[in-house]
Amino acid sequence: MKTLRLLSAFIAVFLGVTFASCGGDDEPETPPVNNNLTVNYKVTITPTEDELRLCDLTFTYIEGEGKTLSEPVTGNYEKLISYTKFPCNGGFILSRVKKSDVVVGEKAKMGVDYKITRVVFNSSDVVLQTKTWLNNTHITIGGDKFDDFMAKNQNIVTRSFSMSVENGNVNFTEK
């Protein structure tokens, strides 16, 4: 009799678990998180003539694999930086150093026009998000103030950010 009660209790528990686990079969499953995302930053830089004549410009950036790379900017410049692994950090700096043996003159128009476009798209090349920043850093400096200006303004454009993916969306944190 004791064995029959234990067997009955076991069958009741087994059937209860079986029916409970089948109760949600009609509900749709939550789709998996899509990490097949790409974030492209396209940076376009147009320096003034005086900026190019008086300074050496360098564009330094963190590429998608996390390496820091630098390239000289000798005229109008465009760079595409892609990120596909998340979370990650990214960023870039446009810096200047005064060329040796240059004569500034009475005044110099320094600065750049720049455009930064960020595009997020999925593995099917469907654009999910776009954001664009336009700006310029133009300033006219008297020749007698040029060295002071250069000491304080070596970095022209600085952008630093981190990215993570949550629920198929890329989250950005500007630093």
JOVENBEL-V407013 format. One record per backbone hydrogen bond with DSSP energy under -0.5 kcal/mol. CO is the residue of the C=O (numbers start at 1). NH is the residue of the N-H. If there is no record, write none. Layout:
BEGIN
((CO	NH) (CO	NH))
END
This chain:
BEGIN
((1	5) (2	6) (3	7) (4	8) (5	9) (6	10) (7	11) (8	12) (9	13) (10	14) (11	15) (12	16) (13	17) (14	18) (15	19) (16	20) (17	21) (18	22) (19	23) (20	23) (22	25) (24	27) (33	35) (35	37) (36	123) (38	40) (38	121) (39	83) (40	42) (40	119) (41	43) (41	81) (42	117) (43	79) (44	115) (45	77) (46	113) (48	52) (49	53) (50	54) (51	55) (54	99) (55	57) (56	97) (57	73) (58	60) (58	95) (59	71) (60	93) (61	63) (61	69) (62	91) (63	66) (67	63) (67	69) (69	61) (71	59) (72	74) (73	57) (77	45) (79	43) (79	81) (81	41) (82	64) (83	39) (84	86) (88	163) (90	161) (91	62) (92	159) (93	60) (93	95) (94	156) (94	157) (95	58) (97	56) (99	102) (102	104) (106	143) (108	110) (108	141) (109	51) (110	139) (111	48) (112	137) (113	46) (114	135) (115	44) (116	133) (117	42) (117	119) (118	131) (119	40) (120	128) (120	129) (121	38) (122	125) (125	127) (126	122) (129	120) (131	118) (133	116) (135	114) (139	110) (139	141) (141	108) (142	145) (142	146) (143	146) (145	149) (146	150) (147	151) (148	152) (149	153) (154	96) (154	156) (157	94) (159	92) (160	175) (161	90) (162	173) (163	87) (163	88) (164	171) (166	169) (169	166) (169	171) (171	164) (173	162))
END
